[in-house]
Amino acid sequence: MSDSHSIAIRQSVQTSVERPGDGLDRSLWARTAAPAPALPVLRGSHRAEVVVVGAGYTGLATALALIERGVQVAIVDAREPGFGASGRNGGQVIPVFKHEPQAIMARFGEEAGRDMIDMVMRSADDVFALIDKYGIACDAERTGWIQGARNAAGGQVLHRRCLAWRKVGADAQLLDADEIAQLSGTTHFRSGWLLGNAGSVNPLKYARGLASAAVGRGASLFVGSPVVRLESVDGAWRVATPEGELHARRVVLATNGYSTRLWPGLRESIVPLYSMQIATDPLPAALGASILPRRQTMTDDRHLVHYFRRDAAGRFVIGARGPFRPDPSAHDARRLIAMARRLYPQLDEVAFPFRWAGRVAMTPDFMPHLHRLAPGLTTALGFNGRGVAMTAAMGRVLAQACLDDGDRRLPYPVSALHPIPLHRLHRAGVQMMMSYYRLRDRLA
Ligand SMILES: Cc1cc2nc3c(=O)[nH]c(=O)nc-3n(C[C@H](O)[C@H](O)[C@H](O)COP(=O)(O)OP(=O)(O)OC[C@H]3O[C@@H](n4cnc5c(N)ncnc54)[C@H](O)[C@@H]3O)c2cc1C
């Protein structure tokens, strides 16, 4: 990087790029994480070996994996590290796919399927290894994840799921009614399963920690710099933002649910759903001890799932599918508050001062996708609400994919980009699906 670059850094440091309507003013994570590191806006023209677009977990894990291989990386984000789903999520580190292992092997074949299963099962190790290696203070805990069934039919599904993952080596344990009541602190569930090597993080602290690690090891990270144009010029990529440009032979797009029209069909290959969360203030000790006393994180077995946990300060945090906006209203939060109190009647008098939302990138097959979009241009997206763990593993694969030009077999299959037909109608479609699933969940 040139001298003019360091001048630009000094002239334009930003510590946070929060704006009204972002939905971050009532976010628990935004209110409790240390301020974002001071970072520059991209100005002028610069070169890097690899440019990573998007400073969420995917982009940052990829950048760190590249740096570990001695590659010079520039990262550019429209807003700031963790502005997208990575700073807004539930922080549940869950190292399994939504599909069962047999379904993965049936679809992708024994060898590729086994690689994918190994990759996802090791993904929580990858997260906690990054946290250890880079000394990231993000309230990381490895207490396990529980999925609970509300009735006998749901119990059978989870029973099968638990045995299927255990068969391929996962640390999975069946829970009967008494066991799940003891661990969860609610009698809402008839049975369930516990994935022992899962865990939790404060998501925004983790994202900012990854960003600091990347910058500390030599990456250039530009904030407030939306990439508005991507073009291939004489075998190299020109990555243009409103005030500057980066040139590199290789580019990784890590924009997931916040993808714009930067590359034809990319945004249309996922459906960005909003998920919203609410949180209490720290609960009094006795009340707190009655909810998830061993601090596992939890998900129910609804089609429109509820996910919940306690944070490091003892707040209760619960989330579910939300309306199509980043700043949910008090009215939007009512259904979720009612659910929290159904699960835990002891929260009846407790207020929920925090509420926020973010985009979850869903794919039609509920699997993440890795694409080579053009020579030197790679992406992975569509983590389907399970990206906290998987992005740490995918970052390594993306780093490998972006450097080797397709000549080596990867632990995750590269697929062709498939824009979803009639994508512009996705909101109406999603709303219909949500009404249908809500009805099925009520009838179950
Ligand atoms: C409310 C919520 C709860 C969730 N809970 C969980 C959970 O508990 N467990 C779990 O495993 N997963 C969860 N997820 C999913 C998880 O957060 C994501 O899978 C993960 O964060 C994806 O990371 P990412 O880096 O791919 O994308 P993101 O974090 O969304 O990052 C994309 C980045 O790209 C940037 N960008 C976009 N376009 C441009 C451009 N043109 N130029 C420059 N920058 C650009 C954005 O500003 C953004 O910072 C949840 C998601 C949400 C929203």
The ligand as an ORCA input file, in Angstrom:
! r2SCAN-3c Opt
* xyz 0 1
  C     -31.204    -12.268     13.692
  C     -30.286    -13.363     13.248
  C     -30.040    -14.433     14.104
  C     -29.150    -15.443     13.707
  N     -28.806    -16.397     14.624
  C     -27.860    -17.311     14.298
  C     -27.391    -18.218     15.279
  O     -27.746    -18.142     16.459
  N     -26.502    -19.174     14.889
  C     -26.045    -19.244     13.597
  O     -25.246    -20.123     13.292
  N     -26.421    -18.340     12.663
  C     -27.302    -17.362     12.990
  N     -27.650    -16.425     12.074
  C     -26.982    -16.437     10.756
  C     -25.564    -15.860     10.834
  O     -25.603    -14.624     11.483
  C     -25.019    -15.710      9.410
  O     -25.032    -16.969      8.775
  C     -23.594    -15.177      9.355
  O     -23.435    -14.055     10.176
  C     -23.249    -14.835      7.905
  O     -22.045    -14.117      7.871
  P     -21.565    -13.438      6.522
  O     -20.254    -12.843      6.786
  O     -21.661    -14.428      5.407
  O     -22.652    -12.319      6.190
  P     -22.925    -10.897      6.901
  O     -22.519    -10.914      8.318
  O     -24.339    -10.533      6.610
  O     -21.928     -9.900      6.163
  C     -22.152     -9.395      4.876
  C     -21.406     -8.068      4.800
  O     -21.339     -7.669      3.442
  C     -21.381     -6.262      3.402
  N     -21.758     -5.865      2.043
  C     -22.861     -6.205      1.343
  N     -22.812     -5.672      0.109
  C     -21.655     -4.982      0.020
  C     -21.043     -4.204     -1.004
  N     -21.622     -4.033     -2.198
  N     -19.856     -3.615     -0.749
  C     -19.234     -3.784      0.450
  N     -19.784     -4.512      1.448
  C     -20.968     -5.108      1.241
  C     -22.421     -5.904      4.464
  O     -22.297     -4.558      4.909
  C     -22.101     -6.929      5.548
  O     -21.232     -6.404      6.539
  C     -28.548    -15.410     12.416
  C     -28.815    -14.338     11.561
  C     -29.659    -13.317     11.977
  C     -29.892    -12.157     11.056
*
